[in-house]
Structure formats: structure tokens, C-alpha cells
Amino acid sequence: MGIPGLFQKLKRSKMNGEPWDPLAKTDVHFEIDILGTFFWFLISQLTKGVDPVRVGESLANYLTNFFDSDQDRCTLHMDGAPTRQKRKARDERANTRAKTRQRVQKDLDIMQRRSNDGKWTSQSIVHRIQRDTPRLYILTEQTKAALRQGLATRYQVCPCQGEADTCIAVKIKEEPRMTNGNGGHRIAVSADSDLLVYEDIPYVLRRNPTSQEYSLYTKTSVIKALDLPSAAHLTVLGVVCNNDYSPNIEQYNIGKNAKILRGVVSAGMTTTAIFRAYRKEMRNKVPGFDFESFNPARDIFIQMNHTVEVDVVNNNDYNAFVTRFEALKQHRFQVRAQQLAQQAAQQQAAQPTAQQAGPPPQVGPPIALGAGRRFVSCSCREAYHVDREHRTDDLSFFFLPCYLDFTSRRDRNTISFGRCSTRRAIF
């Protein structure tokens, strides 16, 4: 998710990044946050039942269209075990899944009732189920391990111990340029805005999720667009604004926090000093706020440190809903097939024979048949020939074997059948 609203804020400041073709750049090394860039691509494939190893291989093949697979040119990073600092994001996502679970449960109950009645469920409900169910899917550690295995068929994959973006930030801080190979700059790649605020990451390549194109954001251009004094101020802005790790002070969004940080200016101020100055000033303005809630984001963005913890997750809810959805679709077809069979039996039993029906019914006034049309059809799905010599004569001589009553309609040259499933026949 990153920092909500940061890219929109930059866009309003006329900062959209520089269009880039990664494959054409031979003097750089890309550090790609896989989940931060291709999360929904992976989910869309995994929820179709594709083996995770095959999904990883598919993504690796797709990446070759944009990034050189040479290990001196590109490294892939994927989140490892969950961290204590990201508990806020996990709790928020768990709440979102709980609401989604309720919606899917309600729609499946509607589908159950209609399927029991042999009725079609409206497409809007079916589409909602198909849209919401994948959102219940959780990437388990076993699935991520299989994805890494598939990605490793073409690319070098970093075994991140925790957050992938922190792993990338530490790597770029320790070695901003490659010491081997082409010796180029390391460039972080992600669709999230988190990587923009790390002080030691000078370049971020963002993948546009709609156009599939890439844009380069430089630290200098981002600082200028937000009118901040330094990269350290940008890092503190990321800490105190709403993010995956810590909440913001209510009503203090990116714009308001940036305005406050512009006033915290002193030569040689570090991120820690700026952060302390911000908290000191805000304690006077918002005395009831728990400033300790900023600590998880401080650990990530300033100290670049995290604590791995055990968080057992599974896809039991997702699997149960998918199984029930497929069963209801099959149940609906079975019930409808039984209803159609019963209706056909009732119609056949109610249909009179020629002996029971007596003489053919009297027809209405004569009607002129359209030129060149020589057939009439009825619910028995058979066509009956009308000789050309009788085309303009009274139709009273002609009757259908199923003895359905019909009336003439001169305006449209049609005959409407009283018990015909097609309702009309056109001459």
C-alpha cells in the first residue's frame, strides 16, 4: 500500500516521473520489490488454481520483456516472514477481509436460495462473488517459497528475512553502486510509495498498474515537488504520515505535515533530530496523541530495522467459499434440468391428440402472405409448406398438426399462436 496519497500529491505538483524503458538501460542494477510491484498479478493467477511454481515461472518470463535477467543487472526481492512493525497493516487487512467475507457469505446465501428454487442468480451477484473471493486469498510462507522457486529459474532472488523494501533500502545504503559488472547505480523498483521516503534510496522506478509502463522518480525531484528542505525531511514525512506501520495524527495529512516540517530547519540535522523536533512541536498542538505509535514507522524508515514474528495464516475461508460457489453453480444446473424435464412432461400430458381435438379450429379473415415467404412454424419446432398457388388465398384450408389457435394480423403479416413458445411466425 505504501503512503496513501503520496503519488497523487506529486501528480498535483506536476511531478509524474520520467518515462523509462528499463530494458534499454544497461548501466544500472534493478532491485525489484516483487509483491510491491506485481501483487495482484500473482493473486489473479494463484486464485485460478495455478501451481505457485508455475506462477513464479510465468512472472519471470514476463519480466524478461522489461528487465535483463543477468544477475549483474537485476535482483528480485520478496517479503519474508511477517514483522512486528507491520502489525497495523495486517490488522487493517484482516478487518477488510472480515467485511469481504460477510459480503461473500451474504451473496452465496442468496445464490443458495435461488438455486434451490431452480432460478438463475443475477449476474451482478455472481460478478461480486467472483470479484470479492480472490480478496480473501492470503500468501502463505509455503506459497511464497514456491513463487521464489519459480522466479529463480531466470532471476537472482534475494531471500529477504522480513520486509522486502527494508532489505532493498539496506542494500542500496551499503552499496549504492554495483562494485562488479557495469558498476551502475542501484535503482529500486516498486508500485508502492514506501521506497520514495528512504533517505538513502536516490532513484525509484514505479510501474504504472494500468499502462504497464515505468516512470523514474528521483529523490531530488520528489523533494522539490513537496518543497521540503532535505531528504531527511522527506523520510520524517513518511514516518508521520499514514503508512503500513504507523497512523498519522488525525487531520494532519501529507500537506499539513510537510508545512510543519518546512519549519524544522537546521544545518546538518539528521532524520532522528528532525523527528524529535516534529514530536516536540506536535505535543503542544495535539497533547492527547500517542506519539509512541510512530515507533514502528521510525524503525522501518529511519533505523531500517524490523523484528520478525510468527503469524500463522491459512486460506481455509477462501477455499471454503470457492468450493461452495462451484457447488452452487452445479446445483443450479441440476435443479433447472429437473424443472425443465417436469415442464416438458406436463406439456406432453396436456397436449391433445388429433382424435381428441376434433376438427381444425376456424381461422380469422383471409390474409395475404408476404411475397417469397412460404413457411410457417409453431411451438412443435416444425415448418409447414404453403403452396405458392395458395399464397393469397384464405388460410382456412391450412391447419397445424398441433391444433394451436391463431389469429391473423394484417399489419405485420404475422400469425400469433395462443400456446406457441415462439409466439409468432413470420411469412
N, C-alpha and C positions, 0 to 999 in steps of 0.2 A: 504493500500500500504506500509506504513512504510517508511524506509530509503532505497531507491533503491541501490542495490549493496552491502549492508552490509553482508548478509548471503553469497554471493559469495566471498566477501573479506575474510571472516572467513574460507570458504572452501579452498581457495587458501593457507591459513595459516595452513592447516591440522587440522582445528577445525570444526568438523561436529556435535558436540553434542554427548552426551552419550545416546545410545538406552535405552528407558524406557518403562515399562509396567505400566501405571497409576493405573490399577485395582489391581495390586499386591502390591502397596504402601499403607499401612494402617496408616502410621504415619505422613501424610501430609494433607493439605487442598488446594484444587484447586480453583483458581479464573479464570474462563473461559471467555474470550472475544468472544462472540458468532459470531458477524459479522466479527471480525478479523480472525476467525478460520473456519467458515462454511458459508461464504457469498455466494459463488457460488452454494453450495448445496441448500441453501434457494431459490436463484433465479431460479435454474433449476426446482424446484417444483412449485414455485409460477407462473412461466410463462407457466406451463401446466394447469393452471386454478384450481389448488387445493386450497381449502379453507385455509387461513392462520393459523387458529386454528389447523386444521389437520396437516399442515406442521410442526407447533411447536410440536405437539404431536409425529409426526414421528421422528423429530430430537431428542426429549427427549428419545424415545425408543432406537434410535441408540446410543446415548451417554452412555446408561447403559452397552454397550459392553466394555467401556473403563473407565468409571468413576462411582464410587459409588454414588447413589442418596441420601444418607444420608446427611442431611443439615450440619452435622459436618464435612463432607468430601468434599463438592463441592458447589460452588455458581456460578450462571450464570450471566453475565453482558451483556447488550445490549445498544448500543448508544441511548441516548435520543434525545432531541431537538438539532438542529444544533447549532454550536458555531461560534462566530466571528473569532476565531483563525484559524478555518479550512476553511475559505473562499477560500483560494488558491486552496485547493484540490477540492472544489465544483466547482470553476470556470474551473479548468482543466477538470474535468469530464463532465461539461456542454459542453465544446468545443469538447471533444471526442464524446459525444452523438450527437452533431450537425453534425460532419463528418460522423458518423454512419448513421444518419438519411438521409443524402444525398445519401449514398451508397444504402440504402434500397429503397429509393424513385426511384433511377435510375433502380434498378433491378426489382421493381414492375412495372415500366413503360414498361420495356422490356417484362415482363410477360403479361402485358395488351395487347400489340401489337400482340404477338404471340397467345394469347388466342382468340383474335378477328379473327385471321386467322385460328383458329382451329388447331394450331400446338403445339407440346409439347415444353415447356421451358426446356432448358438443365439442367441436374442435378446439374451442378456446380453453376448455378444461384440460383436454389431452395435451395441448401445447404447454399449458402451465406445468403440468406434471413433468413433461419432457424437459422443460427449462429449469425447473427447481430441483429435480432429483440429483443432477450432477453436482449441485452446490453442496450436497451433503457428503460428497466424497472427500476423504482425508488421505493425504500422502503419509503412509506409514514408513517407518525406517526400513522395513523389508522392501517396500516398493521403491524407495529412493536408492537403495543399494542395487536393485535390478536396473534402474534407469542409468545409474553410473556405469554399470557393466556394458550397457548398450552404447552409451556415449563414448566409452573408452575404445570402441572399435575404430574410431577415426581421430579422436582428440585426446589431448592430455587432460585428465580430470583431477582436480585438487580435492583430497579428502578433508573437507572443512570439518572442524571439530564442533562448531556452533553456527553462528550467523555467517553467511557467505559474504555479505557486504563488509563486515568487520575483517574477515580474512583477506579480502581484496585490499582494504584500506591499509592493513598492516604490511602487506606485501609491497604495495606501492611506496609506503613510507620508508621501508627498509631498503628498497631497490627501485627508485623512481625510473631508472633507465635499465634496459637489459645489459648485463655485463658480458653476454655472449651473443652470438648470432649477429643481428643487424644493429644492436646497441640502441634501438629506438625507445621512445617513451612508452610507458605502460598506460593504457587507456582503459578505464572501467566502462563496462557495457551493462546497461540495465534500463528497464522501463520505469522503475521506481525513482523517486527523487531523493532517497536517502543518501546516495553516493555523492550528491552535489554538495552536501554540507560538511563532509570530512575535510579537515584543514589541509591534509597532505595529498589529496586527490586533485590534480590540476585539470584533468580532462575527463568528461563523462560522455559516452556515446549513448544516445537514447533511441530506442526502437519505437517508432510510431505504431501503435497496435492496429490502426485502421489502414494506413497506406503501406505498411511493412517497410517503410524507408527509415533511414538513420540520420540523426542530426547530432552534431557535436556541440557540446556546451563546455566552454572554458571557464575556469574559476574567475578570471579577470572580468569576463563579460557578465557573469551572474552577479558579482559584487557591484559592478557598475549599474546594472539594471535595478537592483534593490537599494542602491545609494547607501551602501554600507562602507565603513572606513577600512576594513581589512577582512582577510579570510577567516581570522579568528572570530570576528563578529558574526560572520555567516554561520560558523559552527555553533556558536551560542544560540543564534536564532533557531537553528534546527533543534537544539535541546529544549528550548522553552515553548516552542510551538507544538501543537498536537502531532503526535507521531505514533509509531508502533510500540513505543516503550513508556512514554510518559504523557499525561494530559497537559493541556495548556491552562493558563488562568482564564476563567470564563470571561468572554468578551474581549480578550486580548489575542487577536489573530496575527497573521504574518505582518500586516501593515502597521498595526499598533506596536507590536514588539520591535519591529525594525526601527520605528521612530524613537523608541526608548533607547535602543542600543546605539543609535547615532550620537546620543548624548554621552555615552560612555567612551571617551576618547582619551588616551594617554599613550605616550611613546613607549613602545616595547611591551605593551600589555599582552599577556598570554590569554589563552582561552579560559583558563582557570580564574585568572584575575577579573576578566570581563564577566564571567558567570557569577562570581561573588558580588561584583558591583551591581549587577542586574537584580540579584536576590535582595540585596540591601535596600535598593530603591523601591522594589515592589512590596517589601514587607510593610512599608509605611502606607502604601496605597491599598493593599489588599491584606490586612492583618490576619484574616481568618483562613488564608490558603495554606495548605500543607506543602511547604517547599521541599520537603524530603521526597515528594513524588517525582521530582525532576531527576533523582539519582540514577534510575535505570538508564535514562537517555544520556546522562552525563557519562556513565560507564561506557556506553557504546560509542558516542561521537567524540568525546574528549579523551578518555582514557583508553579507548579501543580495547576494552576488556569485557568478557562475559563469563557467566557461570553456567555450565551445562547441568541440567537436571533431568530426572526420569519423568516422562509423561506418557503413560500407556494409552494409545488411541487405537481404534479399530473402525471398520466400516460396516458394523452389524446393521445399523439403521439403514444405510444406503442399500446394502444387499437385500434386506427385508422388503424395502419399498419397491425395488426393481423386480423382485420375484413376484410380489403381489400385483404389480402393474401388468406384467406379462400374463399372469394367470387370469386377471380380469378381462384382458383382451380376448383370450381364448374362450373364456366363459361366455362372453357376449356373443361370439360367433356360434357357439353351440346352442345357446338359448334361442337365438334368432332362427337358426336352421330348424329347430323343433317347431317353432311358431309357424314358419312358412309351410312345413310339412302338414301341420294341422289345418292351416287355412286351405291348402290345396285339397285335402281330403274332404273338408266341409263343402267346398265349392263343387267338387265332383259329385258328392252325395246330393247336393241341392239341384244340380243341373238336370233338367227333364230330358227324357229320350224322345225320339221322333214320334213314337207311338203315343206317348203321354201328351205330347204338346198339341196334337191335333193339326188343323190346317195352318198354313203360314199366316203370320199377322198381316193385317191390312196396312198398306203404306199410305203416306200422305200424297199430296198432289204431285203431278209429274215434275221432274227436274231435269234440266239439260246438263249432261255431263261435260266437263271440260275437254277440249279437243286434245286427242292424243293420249288421254288417261283411260286405262282400260281395266283397272283393278280396284277392288275394294277389300279391306282387311278388317278383321274383328278380333275379339279377345282370344279366340282359339288359335291366333297367330297363323292363319292360313289365308291365302289370297284366292279370290274367285274371279274368273274371267267374265267380262261383259262384252258380248259381240259388238263389233262396230255398227252393224245394222240396227242395233237397238240403242245406240248411244243417246239419241234424242227422244226415245220413247218413254212411256210410263214405266217406272221400275216395279210396278206391282207384280210383274211376272217373275221377278227375281227375288229370292229369299235366301237367307244364310242358313246353313245346317244347324247352327246353334240356336236359331229362332229368337234372336235378340230383337226387341222392339227398337225401331229407329224412326227419326223424323227428319224431314228434309230441311235444308237451309239454303235458300237460293243465293243469299248474299255472298257466301264464301264457297259455294259449290261443295259443301261437306255434308256428311251424314253423321250425326251423333248417336252413339249406341247407348241405350239405357243402362246396360250392365257390362259394358266393354271397358277393359282396363286402359285401353288407349284413348277412349272417349270419342274419337273421331277417325274418319277415314277420308282422305282427300283424293278426288278423281282427277 
